[in-house]
Amino acid sequence: MFYKSLKGAGPLLMAMGLPLSLFGVTSAANAQGAAPLSQTTLTQIGALSADKAKRTPAQKKVDSQLIYAARARSGRAAVSGAPR
């Protein structure tokens, strides 16, 4: 029920939760003996998450691959901070 009280908090919670979720990802990888994620990978995940948080309601209904393909076709990076 706690999550329902947070509904609408939007990008602020996304920004606060991202480092925690990344910590969880790297902790799970280390617990299983896998190599930790590189700083570049973590930066790219952060860029993708930030881009997703900034989408308009209409863009949220469109598959992200279509959005990224349209950007690439126009010569732009799919996401600022991630490779082309």
C-alpha positions as CSV (number, residue, x, y, z in Angstrom):
1,M,0.0,0.0,0.0
2,F,3.0,2.3,0.6
3,Y,3.6,2.6,-3.2
4,K,0.1,4.0,-3.8
5,S,0.9,7.0,-1.5
6,L,3.9,7.7,-3.7
7,K,1.9,7.7,-7.0
8,G,2.6,10.9,-8.9
9,A,5.9,11.6,-7.2
10,G,7.5,11.1,-10.7
11,P,11.0,12.0,-11.6
12,L,12.1,12.9,-8.1
13,L,11.5,9.4,-6.9
14,M,13.1,8.1,-10.1
15,A,16.2,10.1,-9.4
16,M,16.3,9.0,-5.8
17,G,15.6,5.3,-6.5
18,L,18.0,4.9,-9.4
19,P,21.1,4.7,-7.3
20,L,19.4,2.3,-5.0
21,S,18.3,0.1,-7.8
22,L,21.8,0.2,-9.4
23,F,23.2,-0.8,-6.0
24,G,20.8,-3.8,-6.0
25,V,21.9,-4.8,-9.5
26,T,25.6,-4.7,-8.6
27,S,25.0,-6.4,-5.3
28,A,23.1,-9.3,-6.9
29,A,25.8,-9.7,-9.5
30,N,28.5,-9.9,-6.9
31,A,26.5,-12.3,-4.8
32,Q,26.3,-14.7,-7.8
33,G,30.0,-14.4,-8.5
34,A,29.5,-12.4,-11.7
35,A,31.7,-9.5,-12.6
36,P,30.4,-6.1,-11.4
37,L,28.9,-3.7,-13.9
38,S,31.4,-1.1,-15.3
39,Q,31.0,2.6,-14.6
40,T,30.2,3.1,-18.3
41,T,27.3,0.5,-18.1
42,L,26.0,2.2,-14.9
43,T,26.1,5.6,-16.6
44,Q,24.2,4.2,-19.7
45,I,21.6,2.7,-17.5
46,G,21.2,6.0,-15.7
47,A,20.9,7.9,-19.0
48,L,18.2,5.5,-20.3
49,S,16.3,5.8,-17.0
50,A,16.5,9.6,-17.0
51,D,15.3,9.7,-20.7
52,K,12.4,7.4,-19.8
53,A,11.4,9.6,-16.9
54,K,11.2,12.7,-19.1
55,R,8.8,11.2,-21.7
56,T,5.5,12.8,-22.4
57,P,2.3,10.8,-21.7
58,A,2.1,10.1,-25.5
59,Q,5.7,9.0,-25.7
60,K,5.1,6.6,-22.8
61,K,2.6,4.7,-25.0
62,V,5.2,4.2,-27.8
63,D,7.8,1.4,-27.7
64,S,11.2,2.8,-26.7
65,Q,12.8,1.1,-29.7
66,L,10.6,3.1,-32.0
67,I,11.6,6.3,-30.3
68,Y,15.3,5.5,-30.4
69,A,15.1,4.4,-34.1
70,A,13.4,7.7,-35.0
71,R,16.2,9.6,-33.2
72,A,18.9,7.6,-34.9
73,R,17.3,8.1,-38.3
74,S,17.4,11.8,-37.8
75,G,21.1,11.6,-36.9
76,R,20.7,12.1,-33.2
77,A,21.9,9.8,-30.3
78,A,19.2,7.6,-29.0
79,V,19.9,8.9,-25.5
80,S,22.3,11.6,-24.4
81,G,25.0,9.8,-22.4
82,A,24.6,6.5,-24.2
83,P,26.5,5.3,-27.3
84,R,25.0,5.7,-30.7
